[in-house]
Amino acid sequence: MSELLPVKENMEVEEMQAEAAASEGTMSKVGKNINFMNTFYAGPRQFKANGFYNDGNIPDTKIDGPVSLEADAEIFLLSAWNFTAGVSGTTEFDIICHPANGDPSYSIFTTTPKIPSSADHSPFASMIQRVIDGVTETLFQSTGTTLAVFITPNEFKRGDRFTMSLLDKQVSAIDCGIEISFRPRTETP
């Protein structure tokens, strides 16, 4: 038995109308999409600074380890948080892409996400954004936070590695982090 090629194909309304038969073409799309997700799903990546993270080093580039992409991908969801606000200051995150081809490293943001100590926290200050077809939608934003703006194009290659840096830190804050969710961009590994 041979495997269907993993291809990302959208379903059409006509294929899903009431009493429409499940055609060979429709089932082929379903199978290709399932194989695509099984082959290329990249999923979320988290970077965390645990405990009291203000050790005075700015920028702090030794936060968590690097993560790599298994397939060409784009970012579709971002969430940043600070579990316990500090007494002053702002926590500013940056994610650095280290291209697999050896090109110079660069920030994935044109505007980095920031959480001030005055942001609400119950129990954490957070911001969440998702990107659908190039349009950024804010799902939640805590008071005073600065949402990230991604670089254009939002495209990353298989083998690219990512690390987190803290460009600024709240004083006496506890536990912060950022989660980035990737989704496949192409059909080729």
N, C-alpha and C positions, 0 to 999 in steps of 0.2 A: 504494500500500500504506500503510495507517495503522499508527501505532506503538501498542503496548500502553501503557496508563497505567503509570507507575512506581509500584508499590505494594509495601510490605514485607509479605509474607504467609508464614507458616510452613507447612511441609509437614506432613501428617498421617501417622502410622505406616501406616494402611491404604493410603495411596497408594504406599507403598514396599515392601509385602510381596512375598514371592517369587511370581512368576508374575502379579503384578498388571499389567494393561495400562496403558500410558502414556496416560491419558485426556486429553481436551481440557482439563478442569479442572486437572489436574496440570501439563500443559505451559503452560497460561496462568499458573499461579503461578510456574513457573520463569522464563518470559519477563518477567513483571512484576517479579520480584526482580532479575533481571539489569538491567533498565532502571532500577530503583530505585538499584542500586549505581552504574551508569554515570552517573546524573544527580546523585546526592546524596552519594557517598562523600567524606568529609571528610579522613580519614587522619591521620597523625601530624604533630605540630609540635614542633620542637626549639628550645630556647633554650640558648645556650652562653656561658660566660665562658672564653675561651682564655688559656693561659699562666698566669703568676702573677697571680691575680685579686684579691689583697688589697691594694688601694690606700689603705685607711684610710677610705673613704667608706661610712658605714652610715646608713640603708639606701642601697644602690646601685641606683638606678632606671634607669640607662642601660645595661642589659645587653641586647645584641642588639636587633633591631628588632621592631616589632609584627607579629603575624600576624592574619589575618582568616578568618572562616568563610564558606564559600560557600553553606551551607544551615543550617537549624535543626539542632542537634546536641546530643549528650550525650557526656561523657567516659566511655570504657570501659577505658582503660589508662593508667597513669602509671609512668614510670621516671625516677629521679634518680640521678646519679652524681658522683663526685669521683675523677678518674683517679689523682692522686698526693696522698696525705694530707699535711696540713700538720704542723707541729711542735706545734701547740696549737689550741684553739678548735673551733668548730662552724660548718659552712656551713648556712645556713637559707634555703630558697627560698620565694618567694611568686609566684603568678601572678595578675595583676590583669586583670579583665575590664572593658573600656571599651565599654559598650552602644552599639549603633548608633543607638538612639533618643535618645541624649543624656542618659539617666539617669546618676546619679553612678557612678563607677567603684567596684569592690569586689573583694575577694580571693575566689578560687574555693574556698578552703580554710577550714574551721573550725579545723583543726590543720595547720600548715605542715610540710612534710617537712624533716628535719634530718639531717645527717651529721657526726658528731664526728670529730676527727682520729684517735681511737682505733679507729674502725671498720676492719674488715678491708679490704684493697685488694689484689686480685690479678688484674689491675693496678688495679682500681677498686672503690670502695665503692658499693653500689647498693641500691636498693629498687625492687621492681616490684609493682604491684597491678593487678587488673582488677576491673571492676564488671559483674556480670551480673544483670539484673532487680533492681537496687538492692542486691544483696548484694556486699560487697567481699571479694575473695579475695586473699591475699598469696601471690604466686608465689615471691618471694625477698626476704629482708631481711638485710642485713649487721648484724653485731654493733653494738649501741648506737644504731642509727638510729631515728628517729621517723618512722613512716609518716604520710602525709597523710590527712586526713579531708575529703571534699568537702562543699561546701554542699548543702543540700536546698532545692528540687529541683535536680538536676544537669541543667539545661536552658539552652541558649544559643541565641540567634537569629542568623539570617543577617546578616552584616555586623558582628557583634560583633568587637572587636579584643582581643588579649591581649598583655601585656608581662610580662617577668620582672623581679623585684626580688630582690636578695640582702639579707636582713634581718640576717644575720651571716655572717662569713667566717673560715675557718681561716687561720692564719698560715703563710705559705710553701707553701700548697697550689697545685697546678697543675691546670688544666682541670676545670671542673665544668659540669654542665648538667642539664636536665630535659626529658623528652619526654612529651608528652601526645597520646594518640590519641583522635580524635573519631569518632563514627559518627552517621549521620542519625537524626533524631527523628521527622520527619513526612514526608508524601508531597507537600507543597506547597513549591515553591521560594519 
